[in-house]
């Protein structure tokens, strides 16, 4: 053993001593010549056996002697790594390795993206202390009504991932804007489908010109401060500028796209460096050799593994790829994230206790999240839901934009109104950007069949119109359209529904199906919007179907049909594909 490897057994990194217990599927701390110990890294005390130490009693074969409190080893604290020889199995015994054991080992999982990572330790009572330690690493921000108060495992969810340009930590002087308060430099809206078959990561350019709405921010003393909104500003100023917090960025995303983020995760430059180092580097590919003096990125053509400073330089450089602008840098960042996801899903990461411990520390220290997901147990739940999505169905795309027509020298972009609404609608309505396996084909076919069949004459349709989440006045606007333009004269405004619906619905009795199909066809409703049930009576006491306008209502006569495919020329990629930056 060399000088650096020489030392007491107590100084050995506990991560090197964790072994898989095939009976439980959990990793346990196994000290030399001892039985598996507590799985919780924690404080460890040293003890020297002297002349006064009581002799150890022999135990009968097949029975283990109970240790006294003085003899029982305490959990170890992760410390400097020491090399040690591989542990030999006990004489006459061979450590079992079963398929089911390996399967259960996948309780320890990790998912990462956009400067974030979640480490999932198989939780038991013994792991409680370590979980609380990790929880102390995570920083939280209360964004109030801008986000959800809790995480739901049974619904689709949207998380806004923010990378700031704030120069924190050593070695970051060459990145971002000097003295920056921390603007939203990199922004990805991650949507995960309700059935967990797919996800979409949509990048939002920092130079996108938007209107930033008023936002309420929580102050250190518990008071609230309203930051006034501004018009025609770069998207990145939705964070940091004038004291805006991540909640302001979340509100801006909703104002621009119509998609409401429930949560946010934020990290700075250090996150890329620490996380890539913790996983042992990330593979990247470039078509041509890179030697960027500004970012100090130097890579040969082909595939390389980057970590730390080089990884940060790779995602930050603007002068090495494409037209040296922010949109081409976004493409490179998406390729990097895809590679990072593949690395996280690899067996070398998921089954390596040493890597997982390092990632646990690095990830929780790197993140700032909203209070709704501020507990490690909740981050674990988020990660488990994300883990269900196959990489081939994780799509990367970017908000469709065009050059700002108000500028002579092009420096900013604006939303492409011809293409962006279709992208926003697909995400908002939980439509996959990739082909996914439909596991409930019969059920989906039955729902779609509600649209098939005869349609009543408009003059024979009797309908009550209610507002269940649309803007004020929508029920009357729809009533005027139905009566004056579509010939449905047996209609009336029934006021507010009393409940908020995300999607517009048509409720009808079986003998009113032809009326419902006529109305659905006029409004562009899908089969899932048609709700067979019981008939209700209108103000005249006659049976009528009920049209309830939801939050998705876009205006009278505007079709509510959700597009099923993206525009042909919108660029997208998936997390399972290896791509080279060019």
C-alpha positions as CSV (number, residue, x, y, z in Angstrom):
1,X,0.0,0.0,0.0
2,X,1.4,3.5,-0.9
3,X,1.7,6.3,1.6
4,X,-1.6,7.9,0.6
5,X,-3.4,4.6,1.0
6,X,-1.9,3.8,4.3
7,X,-4.1,4.3,7.4
8,X,-6.5,2.9,9.9
9,X,-9.4,0.8,8.7
10,X,-11.7,3.4,10.4
11,X,-10.5,6.0,7.8
12,X,-11.8,4.0,4.8
13,X,-14.5,5.6,2.8
14,X,-17.8,4.0,3.9
15,X,-19.0,4.2,0.3
16,X,-16.4,1.5,-0.5
17,X,-17.8,-0.7,2.2
18,X,-21.4,-0.7,1.1
19,X,-22.6,-4.0,-0.3
20,X,-25.9,-5.2,-1.7
21,X,-28.0,-7.4,0.7
22,X,-29.8,-9.8,-1.7
23,X,-32.5,-10.5,0.9
24,X,-33.6,-6.9,1.2
25,X,-32.4,-5.3,-2.0
26,X,-30.8,-2.4,0.1
27,X,-27.2,-1.4,0.3
28,X,-25.7,-1.9,3.7
29,X,-22.5,-0.8,5.4
30,X,-20.2,-3.9,5.8
31,X,-17.2,-3.3,7.9
32,X,-14.2,-5.6,7.8
33,X,-15.0,-9.0,9.4
34,X,-18.4,-7.8,10.5
35,X,-22.0,-8.3,9.7
36,X,-23.9,-5.7,7.6
37,X,-24.4,-2.4,9.6
38,X,-26.7,0.5,9.4
39,X,-27.2,1.9,5.9
40,X,-27.0,5.5,7.2
41,X,-23.8,7.4,6.8
42,X,-23.4,9.5,10.0
43,X,-21.0,10.3,12.8
44,X,-18.5,7.6,13.8
45,X,-16.5,7.5,17.0
46,X,-13.2,5.6,17.4
47,X,-12.7,3.2,20.3
48,X,-9.5,1.5,21.5
49,X,-9.7,-1.8,23.2
50,X,-7.4,-1.8,26.2
51,X,-6.6,-4.1,29.1
52,X,-9.8,-3.2,30.8
53,X,-12.0,-4.1,27.9
54,X,-14.3,-7.0,28.7
55,X,-13.5,-10.3,26.9
56,X,-15.9,-11.2,24.0
57,X,-18.0,-14.2,24.9
58,X,-18.4,-17.0,22.4
59,X,-21.7,-17.6,20.8
60,X,-23.4,-20.8,19.8
61,X,-23.1,-21.8,16.2
62,X,-25.8,-20.2,14.1
63,X,-26.6,-17.6,16.7
64,X,-25.1,-14.1,16.8
65,X,-24.1,-12.6,20.1
66,X,-25.8,-9.2,20.9
67,X,-23.3,-6.4,21.1
68,X,-23.2,-4.2,24.0
69,X,-23.8,-0.4,23.4
70,X,-20.1,0.2,23.8
71,X,-19.2,-2.5,21.2
72,X,-21.9,-1.6,18.6
73,X,-20.2,0.4,15.8
74,X,-21.9,3.7,14.8
75,X,-22.6,4.7,11.2
76,X,-19.6,6.2,9.4
77,X,-19.2,9.7,8.0
78,X,-18.2,10.0,4.3
79,X,-14.6,11.1,4.4
80,X,-11.4,11.1,2.3
81,X,-11.3,8.1,0.0
82,X,-8.8,5.3,0.9
83,X,-8.0,2.3,-1.2
84,X,-8.5,-1.1,0.3
85,X,-8.3,-4.6,-0.8
86,X,-11.6,-6.3,-1.9
87,X,-13.4,-7.9,0.9
88,X,-13.1,-11.7,0.8
89,X,-16.2,-13.8,1.5
90,X,-16.4,-15.7,4.8
91,X,-14.8,-19.2,4.6
92,X,-17.2,-21.7,3.1
93,X,-19.7,-19.0,2.1
94,X,-20.3,-17.4,-1.2
95,X,-22.1,-14.1,-1.5
96,X,-25.3,-14.7,-3.4
97,X,-26.1,-12.6,-6.5
98,X,-29.6,-13.2,-7.7
99,X,-31.5,-11.6,-10.5
100,X,-34.2,-10.5,-8.0
101,X,-31.5,-8.9,-5.9
102,X,-30.2,-6.9,-8.8
103,X,-33.8,-5.9,-9.6
104,X,-34.4,-4.7,-6.1
105,X,-31.2,-2.8,-6.2
106,X,-32.9,-0.4,-8.5
107,X,-34.6,1.1,-5.5
108,X,-31.5,3.3,-5.6
109,X,-32.2,5.6,-8.5
110,X,-31.1,8.9,-10.0
111,X,-32.5,11.2,-12.7
112,X,-31.0,14.5,-13.8
113,X,-31.4,17.3,-16.3
114,X,-30.6,20.9,-16.8
115,X,-28.2,21.4,-13.9
116,X,-30.2,19.2,-11.6
117,X,-30.0,15.7,-10.2
118,X,-32.0,13.6,-7.8
119,X,-30.4,10.9,-5.8
120,X,-32.8,8.3,-4.5
121,X,-31.5,6.2,-1.5
122,X,-33.6,3.2,-0.6
123,X,-35.4,4.7,2.4
124,X,-35.7,2.8,5.7
125,X,-35.8,3.9,9.3
126,X,-32.1,3.7,9.5
127,X,-31.7,6.1,6.6
128,X,-33.7,8.9,8.3
129,X,-30.7,10.8,9.7
130,X,-29.0,10.9,6.3
131,X,-32.2,12.0,4.5
132,X,-32.5,14.9,7.0
133,X,-28.9,15.8,6.3
134,X,-29.6,16.0,2.6
135,X,-32.7,18.0,3.2
136,X,-30.5,20.6,5.0
137,X,-28.5,21.0,1.7
138,X,-31.5,22.0,-0.4
139,X,-32.4,25.7,-0.6
140,X,-36.0,26.6,-1.0
141,X,-38.0,29.7,-2.2
142,X,-41.6,30.4,-1.4
143,X,-43.2,31.4,-4.7
144,X,-46.7,31.7,-3.3
145,X,-49.5,31.2,-5.7
146,X,-47.1,31.1,-8.7
147,X,-46.6,27.4,-7.9
148,X,-48.3,24.4,-6.4
149,X,-48.2,23.8,-2.7
150,X,-47.5,20.0,-3.1
151,X,-46.5,17.4,-5.7
152,X,-49.1,15.1,-7.2
153,X,-47.9,11.7,-8.3
154,X,-51.1,11.0,-10.2
155,X,-51.2,14.0,-12.6
156,X,-49.2,15.4,-15.4
157,X,-46.7,18.0,-14.1
158,X,-44.6,20.9,-15.4
159,X,-41.3,21.9,-13.8
160,X,-39.4,25.0,-14.9
161,X,-35.6,24.4,-14.8
162,X,-33.6,27.6,-14.5
163,X,-29.8,28.0,-14.9
164,X,-28.7,31.4,-13.7
165,X,-25.7,33.5,-14.8
166,X,-24.8,34.5,-11.3
167,X,-21.0,34.2,-10.6
168,X,-21.0,32.2,-7.3
169,X,-18.1,30.0,-6.2
170,X,-14.5,30.1,-7.3
171,X,-13.4,29.7,-10.9
172,X,-16.5,31.3,-12.4
173,X,-15.1,34.7,-13.1
174,X,-15.1,34.0,-16.9
175,X,-18.8,33.2,-17.1
176,X,-21.9,35.2,-17.1
177,X,-22.2,39.0,-16.6
178,X,-20.0,40.6,-14.0
179,X,-22.0,41.7,-11.1
180,X,-25.2,39.9,-12.4
181,X,-27.9,39.5,-9.8
182,X,-28.6,36.1,-11.4
183,X,-30.7,36.3,-14.5
184,X,-32.6,33.4,-16.1
185,X,-29.8,32.4,-18.5
186,X,-30.9,28.9,-19.4
187,X,-34.6,27.9,-19.2
188,X,-36.3,24.6,-19.8
189,X,-39.9,23.9,-19.2
190,X,-40.2,20.1,-18.5
191,X,-43.6,18.5,-19.0
192,X,-44.2,15.0,-17.9
193,X,-47.3,13.2,-19.2
194,X,-50.0,12.0,-16.8
195,X,-49.5,8.4,-18.0
196,X,-45.7,8.7,-17.7
197,X,-45.2,7.4,-21.3
198,X,-43.5,10.6,-22.5
199,X,-42.0,14.0,-21.6
200,X,-41.2,17.2,-23.4
201,X,-38.3,19.5,-22.5
202,X,-39.0,22.9,-24.2
203,X,-36.1,25.4,-24.1
204,X,-37.0,29.1,-23.8
205,X,-34.4,31.5,-25.3
206,X,-33.1,34.0,-22.9
207,X,-33.2,36.7,-25.6
208,X,-36.9,36.2,-26.3
209,X,-38.8,39.5,-26.0
210,X,-41.8,39.2,-23.7
211,X,-44.1,41.1,-21.4
212,X,-43.2,40.3,-17.8
213,X,-46.3,40.4,-15.6
214,X,-46.6,41.9,-12.1
215,X,-45.4,39.4,-9.5
216,X,-45.6,39.0,-5.7
217,X,-42.4,38.1,-4.0
218,X,-41.8,37.0,-0.4
219,X,-39.3,39.1,1.6
220,X,-36.9,37.8,4.3
221,X,-39.1,39.4,7.1
222,X,-42.1,37.5,5.8
223,X,-43.7,40.5,4.1
224,X,-44.8,40.6,0.5
225,X,-43.6,43.0,-2.2
226,X,-45.2,43.4,-5.7
227,X,-42.7,43.9,-8.5
228,X,-44.4,45.8,-11.3
229,X,-44.5,44.2,-14.7
230,X,-42.6,45.5,-17.7
231,X,-43.2,45.2,-21.5
232,X,-40.9,44.3,-24.3
233,X,-38.1,42.9,-22.1
234,X,-35.7,40.0,-22.6
235,X,-37.0,36.8,-20.9
236,X,-33.9,36.5,-18.8
237,X,-34.8,39.6,-16.8
238,X,-37.8,37.8,-15.4
239,X,-35.4,36.6,-12.7
240,X,-33.2,38.8,-10.6
241,X,-34.0,42.1,-12.1
242,X,-35.7,44.5,-9.7
243,X,-35.8,41.7,-7.1
244,X,-37.8,39.2,-9.1
245,X,-37.7,35.7,-7.8
246,X,-38.3,32.3,-9.7
247,X,-42.0,32.8,-9.1
248,X,-41.8,35.8,-11.5
249,X,-40.2,33.6,-14.1
250,X,-42.9,31.0,-13.7
251,X,-45.6,33.7,-14.1
252,X,-43.8,34.9,-17.3
253,X,-43.8,31.4,-18.7
254,X,-47.6,31.1,-18.2
255,X,-48.2,34.5,-19.7
256,X,-46.1,33.7,-22.8
257,X,-47.1,30.0,-23.4
258,X,-50.4,29.5,-21.5
259,X,-48.7,26.6,-19.8
260,X,-48.6,26.8,-16.0
261,X,-45.4,25.5,-14.2
262,X,-46.3,23.9,-10.9
263,X,-42.7,23.8,-9.6
264,X,-39.2,25.1,-10.4
265,X,-35.6,24.0,-9.9
266,X,-32.7,26.4,-10.2
267,X,-29.0,26.0,-10.2
268,X,-25.9,28.2,-11.1
269,X,-22.7,27.5,-12.9
270,X,-21.3,25.4,-10.0
271,X,-24.0,22.7,-10.5
272,X,-22.7,21.7,-13.9
273,X,-19.2,21.4,-12.6
274,X,-20.0,19.4,-9.4
275,X,-22.6,17.1,-10.9
276,X,-20.6,16.1,-13.9
277,X,-17.6,15.5,-11.7
278,X,-19.7,13.4,-9.4
279,X,-20.8,11.0,-12.2
280,X,-17.3,10.7,-13.6
281,X,-17.9,12.9,-16.6
282,X,-20.4,13.1,-19.5
283,X,-19.7,12.0,-23.1
284,X,-20.1,14.7,-25.7
285,X,-19.5,14.7,-29.5
286,X,-18.4,17.5,-31.8
287,X,-18.1,17.3,-35.6
288,X,-15.1,19.5,-35.7
289,X,-12.2,20.1,-33.3
290,X,-12.9,23.0,-30.9
291,X,-10.4,25.5,-29.5
292,X,-12.4,28.4,-28.0
293,X,-10.2,31.0,-26.3
294,X,-13.1,32.7,-24.6
295,X,-14.5,29.7,-22.8
296,X,-11.2,27.8,-22.9
297,X,-13.0,24.8,-24.4
298,X,-10.6,22.5,-26.3
299,X,-11.9,19.3,-27.7
300,X,-10.8,17.0,-30.6
301,X,-13.3,16.0,-33.3
302,X,-15.5,13.1,-32.3
303,X,-16.4,11.9,-28.8
304,X,-14.9,13.2,-25.6
305,X,-15.7,12.9,-21.9
306,X,-16.0,16.3,-20.1
307,X,-16.5,17.1,-16.4
308,X,-16.0,20.1,-14.2
309,X,-14.7,23.2,-15.9
310,X,-14.7,21.6,-19.3
311,X,-18.3,20.5,-19.0
312,X,-19.3,24.1,-18.0
313,X,-17.3,25.5,-20.9
314,X,-19.1,23.1,-23.3
315,X,-22.6,24.3,-22.3
316,X,-21.6,27.9,-22.1
317,X,-19.6,28.5,-25.3
318,X,-21.3,30.7,-28.0
319,X,-18.5,30.8,-30.5
320,X,-17.8,27.2,-31.3
321,X,-21.0,26.0,-32.9
322,X,-23.5,27.1,-35.6
323,X,-23.9,30.8,-36.1
324,X,-22.4,31.6,-32.6
325,X,-25.8,32.6,-31.2
326,X,-27.9,31.6,-28.3
327,X,-30.2,29.4,-30.3
328,X,-27.3,27.2,-31.4
329,X,-26.0,27.1,-27.9
330,X,-29.5,25.8,-26.8
331,X,-29.1,22.9,-29.2
332,X,-25.8,22.0,-27.7
333,X,-27.2,22.2,-24.2
334,X,-30.0,19.8,-25.2
335,X,-27.5,17.3,-26.6
336,X,-25.5,17.6,-23.4
337,X,-28.6,17.0,-21.2
338,X,-29.5,13.9,-23.3
339,X,-26.1,12.5,-22.7
340,X,-26.3,13.3,-19.0
341,X,-29.6,11.5,-18.8
342,X,-28.2,8.4,-20.5
343,X,-25.3,8.5,-18.0
344,X,-27.6,8.7,-15.0
345,X,-29.7,5.8,-16.3
346,X,-26.7,3.5,-16.8
347,X,-26.0,0.6,-14.5
348,X,-22.6,2.0,-13.6
349,X,-24.3,4.9,-11.9
350,X,-27.4,3.3,-10.4
351,X,-25.5,0.4,-8.7
352,X,-22.5,2.3,-7.5
353,X,-22.9,3.4,-3.9
354,X,-19.8,5.7,-4.0
355,X,-21.2,7.6,-6.9
356,X,-24.6,7.8,-5.4
357,X,-23.3,9.3,-2.2
358,X,-21.3,11.9,-4.1
359,X,-24.3,12.7,-6.3
360,X,-26.6,13.0,-3.2
361,X,-24.3,15.7,-1.8
362,X,-23.6,17.5,-5.1
363,X,-27.2,17.5,-6.3
364,X,-28.9,18.7,-3.1
365,X,-26.2,21.4,-2.6
366,X,-26.6,22.6,-6.2
367,X,-30.4,23.0,-6.1
368,X,-32.8,25.7,-5.1
369,X,-36.4,24.6,-5.4
370,X,-39.9,25.8,-4.5
371,X,-41.3,24.9,-1.1
372,X,-43.8,22.5,-2.7
373,X,-41.0,20.0,-3.5
374,X,-38.4,21.2,-0.9
375,X,-38.2,17.9,1.0
376,X,-35.9,15.1,-0.1
377,X,-38.7,12.7,0.1
378,X,-40.7,14.8,-2.4
379,X,-37.7,15.1,-4.7
380,X,-37.5,11.3,-4.5
381,X,-41.1,11.1,-5.6
382,X,-40.5,13.4,-8.5
383,X,-37.5,11.4,-9.6
384,X,-39.4,8.1,-9.4
385,X,-42.1,9.5,-11.7
386,X,-39.5,10.8,-14.1
387,X,-37.8,7.5,-14.1
388,X,-40.9,5.9,-15.6
389,X,-40.5,7.8,-18.9
390,X,-38.4,6.0,-21.5
391,X,-35.5,8.1,-22.9
392,X,-36.7,7.5,-26.4
393,X,-39.9,9.4,-25.5
394,X,-38.2,12.4,-23.9
395,X,-38.3,15.1,-26.5
396,X,-36.2,18.2,-26.6
397,X,-37.5,21.2,-28.5
398,X,-37.3,25.0,-28.4
399,X,-40.0,27.7,-28.5
400,X,-40.4,28.6,-32.2
401,X,-39.1,32.1,-32.8
402,X,-38.3,34.6,-35.5
403,X,-35.9,37.6,-35.5
404,X,-37.3,40.7,-33.8
405,X,-38.8,42.8,-36.7
406,X,-38.3,46.0,-34.6
407,X,-34.5,45.6,-34.7
408,X,-32.1,46.6,-37.5
409,X,-29.2,44.7,-35.9
410,X,-30.8,41.4,-34.9
411,X,-30.1,40.7,-31.2
412,X,-33.4,39.4,-29.9
413,X,-36.2,37.1,-31.0
414,X,-40.0,37.0,-30.7
415,X,-42.5,34.2,-30.6
416,X,-43.4,32.7,-34.0
417,X,-47.1,33.1,-34.0
418,X,-47.5,30.7,-36.9
419,X,-45.9,27.7,-35.2
420,X,-45.6,28.3,-31.5
421,X,-49.3,28.0,-30.6
422,X,-49.4,24.4,-31.8
423,X,-46.4,23.5,-29.7
424,X,-47.8,25.2,-26.6
425,X,-51.2,23.5,-27.2
426,X,-49.7,20.0,-27.4
427,X,-47.8,20.5,-24.1
428,X,-50.8,22.1,-22.3
429,X,-53.1,19.3,-23.5
430,X,-50.6,16.5,-22.6
431,X,-50.0,15.3,-26.2
432,X,-46.8,13.3,-26.8
433,X,-44.2,14.6,-29.3
434,X,-43.2,11.0,-30.0
435,X,-45.2,7.9,-30.9
436,X,-45.9,6.0,-27.7
437,X,-47.4,2.6,-27.1
438,X,-51.1,2.9,-26.3
439,X,-51.7,0.4,-23.6
440,X,-55.5,1.2,-23.4
441,X,-56.4,1.0,-27.1
442,X,-59.9,-0.4,-26.5
443,X,-60.7,2.3,-24.0
444,X,-59.4,5.1,-26.3
445,X,-61.3,3.6,-29.3
446,X,-64.5,3.6,-27.2
447,X,-64.0,7.3,-26.3
448,X,-63.3,8.2,-29.9
449,X,-66.4,6.3,-31.1
450,X,-68.6,8.9,-29.2
451,X,-68.0,11.2,-32.2
452,X,-69.3,8.7,-34.7
453,X,-72.9,8.5,-35.7
454,X,-75.7,10.7,-36.9
455,X,-75.8,14.4,-36.0
456,X,-79.0,16.3,-35.1
457,X,-80.1,19.3,-37.1
458,X,-78.9,22.5,-35.5
459,X,-82.5,23.6,-35.0
460,X,-83.1,20.5,-32.9
461,X,-80.2,21.0,-30.5
462,X,-81.2,22.2,-27.1
463,X,-78.2,23.3,-24.9
464,X,-77.4,25.1,-21.7
465,X,-74.1,27.0,-21.8
466,X,-72.1,27.4,-18.5
467,X,-68.8,29.1,-17.8
468,X,-66.6,26.7,-15.9
469,X,-63.2,28.4,-16.0
470,X,-63.1,30.5,-19.2
471,X,-62.7,34.3,-19.1
472,X,-65.7,36.3,-17.9
473,X,-68.4,36.7,-20.6
474,X,-67.4,33.6,-22.5
475,X,-70.8,31.9,-22.0
476,X,-72.7,34.9,-23.5
477,X,-70.2,35.1,-26.4
478,X,-70.7,31.4,-27.2
479,X,-74.5,31.8,-26.9
480,X,-74.5,34.6,-29.5
481,X,-72.3,32.6,-31.8
482,X,-74.5,29.5,-31.6
483,X,-77.7,31.4,-32.2
484,X,-76.6,33.9,-34.8
485,X,-74.1,31.9,-36.8
486,X,-74.7,28.2,-36.3
487,X,-78.6,28.1,-36.1
488,X,-78.8,26.6,-32.6
489,X,-81.6,28.8,-31.4
490,X,-82.7,26.5,-28.5
491,X,-79.8,27.6,-26.4
492,X,-79.5,29.6,-23.2
493,X,-76.8,31.2,-20.9
494,X,-77.0,29.2,-17.6
495,X,-74.3,31.3,-15.9
496,X,-71.4,30.0,-14.0
497,X,-71.0,26.3,-13.3
498,X,-69.7,26.7,-9.7
499,X,-66.7,24.5,-10.4
500,X,-63.5,25.1,-12.4
501,X,-62.7,22.7,-15.3
502,X,-59.5,22.6,-17.2
503,X,-61.2,21.3,-20.3
504,X,-64.5,22.1,-22.0
505,X,-67.1,19.3,-21.7
506,X,-70.5,18.3,-23.2
507,X,-72.8,16.3,-20.9
508,X,-75.8,14.5,-22.4
509,X,-78.2,11.6,-22.0
510,X,-78.0,8.5,-24.3
511,X,-81.0,9.7,-26.4
512,X,-79.3,13.1,-26.9
513,X,-76.0,11.7,-28.4
514,X,-76.9,13.1,-31.8
515,X,-77.3,16.6,-30.4
516,X,-73.9,16.3,-28.5
517,X,-72.2,15.1,-31.7
518,X,-73.5,18.2,-33.6
519,X,-72.2,20.5,-30.9
520,X,-68.9,18.7,-30.6
521,X,-68.4,19.0,-34.3
522,X,-69.0,22.8,-34.3
523,X,-66.6,23.4,-31.4
524,X,-63.9,21.0,-32.4
525,X,-64.2,18.9,-29.3
526,X,-62.6,15.4,-28.9
527,X,-64.4,12.3,-27.8
528,X,-62.9,12.6,-24.4
529,X,-64.8,15.9,-24.0
530,X,-68.2,14.1,-24.4
531,X,-69.6,12.9,-21.1
532,X,-72.5,10.5,-21.3
533,X,-74.8,10.8,-18.3
534,X,-78.2,12.0,-17.4
535,X,-80.4,14.7,-19.0
536,X,-81.0,18.0,-17.3
537,X,-83.8,20.5,-17.9
538,X,-83.4,24.0,-19.1
539,X,-85.2,27.1,-17.8
540,X,-88.4,26.0,-19.6
541,X,-88.4,22.6,-18.0
542,X,-87.3,20.9,-21.2
543,X,-84.5,18.3,-21.5
544,X,-81.2,19.8,-22.7
545,X,-77.5,18.9,-23.0
546,X,-75.0,20.9,-21.0
547,X,-71.9,22.7,-22.5
548,X,-69.4,23.8,-19.8
549,X,-66.6,26.0,-21.0
550,X,-63.3,25.2,-19.4
551,X,-60.0,26.9,-19.0
552,X,-59.0,25.7,-22.5
553,X,-61.8,27.8,-24.2
554,X,-60.2,30.0,-26.7
555,X,-63.1,32.0,-28.0
556,X,-66.4,31.4,-29.8
557,X,-65.9,29.6,-33.0
558,X,-62.3,28.7,-32.3
559,X,-61.7,24.9,-32.5
560,X,-60.7,23.1,-29.4
561,X,-59.1,20.2,-31.3
562,X,-55.6,19.6,-30.0
563,X,-53.0,19.0,-32.7
564,X,-51.5,15.6,-32.6
565,X,-48.2,16.3,-34.4
566,X,-45.7,19.1,-34.4
567,X,-45.1,21.4,-37.4
568,X,-42.7,19.6,-39.8
569,X,-39.9,22.2,-39.7
570,X,-39.8,22.5,-35.9
571,X,-36.5,21.0,-34.7
572,X,-36.7,18.4,-32.0
573,X,-34.6,15.5,-30.7
574,X,-34.9,12.7,-28.2
575,X,-32.8,11.8,-25.1
576,X,-31.9,8.3,-26.4
577,X,-30.1,9.6,-29.6
578,X,-26.4,10.5,-29.6
579,X,-25.9,13.7,-31.6
580,X,-22.7,15.7,-32.4
581,X,-22.6,19.4,-32.1
582,X,-21.7,21.2,-35.3
